[in-house]
């Protein structure tokens, strides 16, 4: 009986209320927007644990109606507004982009997406559990260990030797993806979470809670020095201007399929 109750526990509030809703990896409202922009094209969903692309979006059933229709819905509403304003347009390489944002709403939604992805793939779920109060808007300070960066993804050519039948010569960042981002830091290889909203690639760096301010700043400085096209997003600012010259779309897709993480308790 204990295991049965545990399965019914809401992933966000811990409630054991048996009523559960379907939580899509991508909000249905965002998915509809992407499908409309694909103009008849099909969006596939890459699932790392199966090592394959699925025609249907993965869903989970571990979120209660109160959370799904309440605070999490508010985050989805924010990102839909941002999508209509910024993410619908594919940016050309070198294009200057100014992005206005609400730091906490944006980061909370990105963490929600990454947490959903972690539960679907059975990977780094424990990383997100201390961040749930932040995702739910209950404790802003709980999100301080996560640093947020933005880098633009540009259309790129698929090398001839990697091109398969039916593949276009140029691949554009037309779909949304969530997964991992490999970064070779001076202290070793770190895995960052990445949420790609078409041309916009948001990178989440999870730093140790015990990390000193100096070590955190050292990481940020090194990261930005190695990725000069990226910008750190901060709570103290409302907008950022950058150029679409950061991530090669084809390399990003291949990297997202290759990088995965195995978390040990």
matplotlib code that plots the C-alpha trace (Angstrom):
import matplotlib.pyplot as plt

x = [0.0, 2.9, 4.4, 1.0, 0.6, 4.1, 3.3, 0.4, 2.5, 2.5, 6.0, 5.6, 3.6, 3.9, 0.1, -1.3, -4.6, -5.4, -6.6, -3.8, -3.6, -1.6, 1.5, 3.0, 6.7, 5.9, 2.7, 0.0, -0.3, 3.4, 3.2, 0.3, 2.3, 5.2, 3.0, 1.4, 4.7, 6.0, 3.3, 2.3, 5.6, 5.9, 7.6, 9.4, 10.2, 13.7, 13.7, 17.2, 16.4, 14.9, 17.5, 14.8, 12.5, 8.8, 5.9, 3.9, 4.9, 5.9, 3.6, 3.7, 0.9, 2.5, 1.2, -1.9, -4.6, -4.0, -0.3, -0.9, -3.8, -2.4, 1.2, 2.5, -0.2, 0.9, 4.4, 3.1, 1.1, 4.2, 6.2, 3.4, 3.4, 7.2, 6.9, 4.5, 6.8, 10.2, 10.5, 8.3, 10.8, 13.9, 16.9, 19.6, 23.2, 24.7, 21.3, 21.1, 18.4, 17.1, 15.2, 13.2, 12.3, 11.0, 14.0, 12.2, 9.2, 11.5, 14.0, 11.2, 9.6, 12.9, 13.5, 10.0, 10.7, 14.0, 12.4, 9.7, 12.3, 14.3, 11.3, 10.4, 14.0, 14.7, 17.9, 18.8, 15.5, 17.3, 18.9, 15.6, 13.9, 15.6, 14.5, 10.7, 9.9, 11.6, 9.7, 6.5, 7.2, 7.4, 11.0, 13.0, 16.3, 16.1, 17.0, 20.2, 22.4, 21.2, 22.8, 21.0, 22.6, 21.2, 22.9, 21.4, 21.2, 21.7, 20.7, 23.6, 24.6, 24.5, 27.8, 27.4, 28.8, 26.2, 23.2, 20.7, 18.0, 15.3, 17.3, 17.7, 21.1, 20.3, 18.8, 17.0, 16.2, 12.5, 11.6, 11.8, 14.1, 15.1, 18.1, 21.7, 24.6, 28.2, 30.7, 34.4, 35.3, 38.8, 37.7, 36.3, 33.3, 30.1, 26.6, 24.3, 20.6, 19.5, 16.1, 16.0, 13.0, 13.7, 16.5, 16.8, 19.0, 18.7, 21.4, 21.0, 24.1, 23.6, 26.2, 26.9, 25.0, 28.2, 30.0, 31.6, 30.7, 34.2, 34.0, 30.6, 31.9, 35.0, 32.7, 30.6, 33.7, 35.2, 32.0, 31.4, 35.1, 34.7, 31.3, 31.6, 28.3, 26.4, 25.0, 24.2, 20.6, 20.2, 17.4, 18.6, 18.1, 15.1, 16.6, 19.7, 21.1, 23.1, 23.9, 22.7, 26.2, 26.4, 25.3, 25.5, 22.0, 23.2, 25.9, 23.5, 21.0, 23.7, 25.1, 21.7, 21.2, 24.6, 24.9, 23.1, 23.6, 23.5, 22.7, 23.7, 22.0]
y = [0.0, 2.3, 2.0, 2.6, 5.9, 6.9, 6.5, 8.9, 11.6, 14.9, 15.6, 19.3, 19.6, 16.0, 15.7, 12.1, 13.2, 10.5, 12.9, 13.4, 15.3, 14.7, 16.9, 17.2, 17.6, 20.7, 22.6, 21.9, 25.7, 25.8, 22.6, 24.0, 27.1, 25.1, 22.8, 25.8, 27.3, 24.0, 24.5, 20.9, 19.5, 16.9, 17.5, 14.5, 14.1, 12.7, 10.4, 9.6, 6.6, 4.9, 6.4, 7.2, 10.0, 9.5, 10.9, 11.6, 13.9, 12.1, 12.8, 12.1, 11.6, 12.6, 16.1, 17.1, 19.3, 22.1, 22.4, 21.8, 24.2, 26.8, 27.9, 25.8, 27.1, 30.6, 29.8, 28.3, 31.5, 33.6, 31.5, 31.6, 35.4, 35.3, 32.7, 35.0, 37.9, 36.3, 32.6, 32.2, 33.8, 31.8, 34.2, 34.4, 34.0, 37.3, 38.9, 41.2, 40.2, 42.1, 39.9, 41.3, 39.0, 38.4, 36.7, 34.6, 33.6, 32.6, 30.6, 28.9, 27.8, 26.5, 24.5, 23.1, 21.9, 20.4, 18.7, 17.2, 16.0, 14.5, 12.5, 11.3, 10.1, 8.9, 10.8, 13.7, 14.0, 14.6, 17.7, 19.4, 18.4, 21.2, 23.7, 22.8, 25.7, 28.1, 26.6, 26.9, 30.6, 29.9, 30.6, 32.8, 32.3, 28.6, 29.3, 31.1, 28.1, 28.0, 30.4, 31.2, 31.9, 32.6, 31.8, 31.9, 28.9, 29.6, 27.6, 25.5, 23.1, 19.4, 17.9, 15.8, 12.7, 13.0, 13.7, 10.9, 10.5, 13.1, 15.4, 19.0, 20.6, 23.3, 22.6, 25.3, 25.5, 25.0, 22.7, 22.9, 20.6, 20.0, 18.0, 18.3, 20.6, 19.4, 22.0, 21.3, 23.4, 23.8, 21.7, 18.9, 18.3, 19.8, 18.9, 21.9, 21.6, 23.1, 24.3, 25.2, 27.4, 27.5, 30.0, 30.7, 28.3, 28.7, 27.1, 26.3, 25.7, 24.0, 25.0, 23.5, 25.0, 25.3, 27.1, 30.4, 33.6, 33.7, 30.2, 30.9, 34.1, 32.2, 29.7, 32.4, 34.3, 31.2, 30.1, 33.4, 33.6, 30.3, 31.1, 34.8, 34.8, 33.8, 36.2, 35.7, 36.6, 38.3, 39.2, 42.8, 43.3, 43.3, 42.8, 41.5, 42.2, 39.6, 38.2, 35.0, 33.5, 31.0, 27.5, 25.6, 24.0, 20.7, 20.2, 21.1, 18.5, 15.8, 16.9, 16.8, 13.2, 12.1, 13.8, 12.2, 12.0, 9.1, 10.3, 8.2, 8.9]
z = [0.0, 0.8, -2.7, -4.2, -2.3, -3.3, -6.9, -6.5, -4.9, -6.8, -8.1, -7.1, -3.9, -2.6, -2.3, -2.3, -3.8, -6.3, -9.0, -11.5, -14.7, -17.8, -17.8, -21.3, -21.7, -23.8, -22.9, -25.4, -26.1, -27.2, -29.2, -31.2, -32.0, -33.3, -35.4, -36.9, -37.8, -39.4, -42.0, -42.3, -41.2, -38.4, -35.1, -33.6, -29.9, -29.1, -26.1, -24.9, -22.8, -25.9, -28.2, -30.8, -32.0, -31.2, -33.2, -30.1, -27.2, -24.0, -21.0, -17.3, -14.9, -11.6, -11.2, -9.3, -10.8, -8.3, -9.4, -13.0, -13.4, -10.9, -10.6, -13.4, -15.8, -14.9, -16.1, -19.3, -19.9, -19.6, -22.0, -24.6, -24.5, -25.0, -27.8, -29.7, -29.3, -29.8, -30.5, -33.6, -35.9, -37.1, -36.8, -39.4, -38.5, -37.4, -36.8, -33.8, -31.3, -28.2, -25.8, -22.9, -20.1, -16.6, -15.0, -12.4, -14.5, -17.3, -15.2, -13.2, -16.4, -17.8, -14.6, -14.8, -18.3, -17.3, -14.3, -16.5, -18.9, -16.0, -14.7, -18.2, -18.9, -15.3, -15.1, -12.8, -10.8, -7.4, -8.8, -9.1, -5.8, -3.8, -6.5, -6.4, -3.9, -6.5, -9.5, -7.6, -6.7, -2.9, -2.3, -4.7, -2.9, -3.5, -7.2, -6.6, -7.3, -10.9, -13.3, -16.6, -20.0, -23.4, -26.7, -30.2, -32.5, -36.2, -39.4, -40.6, -43.4, -42.8, -44.0, -47.2, -45.5, -42.7, -44.9, -45.3, -48.0, -47.6, -45.4, -46.4, -47.0, -44.5, -41.1, -39.2, -35.5, -36.1, -33.3, -29.5, -27.6, -24.0, -22.8, -21.8, -23.0, -22.6, -21.4, -20.9, -17.9, -16.6, -13.6, -15.8, -18.0, -16.7, -17.8, -18.2, -18.9, -22.3, -23.4, -27.0, -28.1, -31.8, -32.3, -28.6, -26.6, -22.8, -20.8, -17.0, -14.9, -11.6, -9.1, -5.7, -2.8, -0.8, -3.7, -2.7, -4.5, -5.9, -7.3, -8.9, -10.5, -11.7, -13.4, -15.0, -16.2, -17.7, -19.3, -21.0, -22.1, -23.9, -25.3, -26.4, -28.1, -24.9, -22.4, -18.7, -17.8, -14.4, -12.1, -12.1, -15.8, -18.0, -21.5, -23.2, -26.7, -28.5, -32.0, -33.5, -33.8, -31.0, -31.7, -35.0, -35.3, -36.8, -34.2, -31.4, -32.6, -32.7, -29.3, -27.7, -28.8, -27.6, -24.2, -21.3, -17.6, -15.1, -11.6, -8.6, -5.3]

ax = plt.figure().add_subplot(projection="3d")
ax.plot(x, y, z, "-o")
ax.set_aspect("equal")
plt.show()
